Amino acid sequence: YTLLLATVLFTGARFVAMSFAGSVGVVMFWMLTHGLTFVLMWVAAVAYADAHAPAGRKATAQGLFAASTTGIGAAIGGLAGGPILTSMGADSLFLIGGLAIVGIALVAGVIGIRLDRRSPAV
């Protein structure tokens, strides 16, 4: 869970940093980190789903993760991103998207910590 949360937070921070990039070279630097963070996020999410899903439902949990990130997440990003890009520009799109990602990750982190405290020790 820690690796998953860290990679999502880094992704949001990367988007914020790219919103302030003054050159293509700076954007390219930050984009080079995308490959590593995406792979780590995906591996961490699959491992989390595998560890927490009930027996016989592990593939379903992994499928729900994939659907939420590449399906629902991409749809929301496209629907919200288009109008933001058109009206405010790419810098604002990356800033707003990055701040949204960081905010959602922080809320998920707090919820995860609270749920862990309620779970019985194994």
URUR-V694801 format. One record per backbone hydrogen bond with DSSP energy under -1.0 kcal/mol. NH is the residue of the N-H (numbers start at 1). CO is the residue of the C=O. E is the energy in kcal/mol with one decimal. If there is no record, write none. Layout:
# URUR-V694801
nh co e
NH CO E
NH CO E
This chain:
# URUR-V694801
nh co e
5 1 -2.6
6 2 -2.7
7 3 -2.4
8 4 -1.9
9 5 -2.5
10 6 -2.5
11 7 -2.0
12 8 -2.2
13 9 -2.5
14 10 -2.7
15 11 -2.2
16 12 -2.2
17 13 -2.7
18 14 -2.5
19 15 -1.5
20 17 -1.1
21 18 -1.0
27 23 -1.8
28 24 -2.8
29 25 -2.0
30 26 -2.1
31 27 -2.3
32 28 -1.7
34 31 -1.1
37 33 -2.4
38 34 -2.9
39 35 -1.9
40 36 -2.4
41 37 -2.5
42 38 -2.6
43 39 -2.6
44 40 -2.5
45 41 -2.4
46 42 -2.4
47 43 -2.4
48 44 -2.4
49 45 -2.6
50 46 -2.5
51 47 -2.2
52 48 -1.8
53 49 -2.0
57 54 -2.3
61 57 -2.4
62 58 -2.2
63 59 -2.3
64 60 -2.4
65 61 -2.0
66 62 -2.4
67 63 -2.7
68 64 -2.2
69 65 -2.0
70 66 -2.6
71 67 -1.1
72 67 -2.6
73 68 -1.9
75 71 -2.2
76 72 -2.8
77 73 -2.5
78 74 -2.4
79 75 -2.6
80 76 -2.8
81 77 -2.7
82 78 -1.7
84 80 -1.6
85 81 -3.1
86 82 -2.5
87 83 -2.5
88 84 -3.0
89 85 -1.1
93 89 -1.8
94 90 -2.5
95 91 -2.2
96 92 -3.0
97 93 -2.6
98 94 -2.6
99 95 -2.6
100 96 -2.4
101 97 -2.4
102 98 -2.6
103 99 -2.6
104 100 -2.7
105 101 -2.5
106 102 -2.4
107 103 -2.2
108 104 -2.7
109 105 -2.5
110 106 -2.3
111 107 -2.5
112 108 -2.7
113 109 -2.3
114 110 -2.3
115 111 -2.6
116 112 -2.3
117 113 -1.8
118 114 -1.2
119 115 -1.3
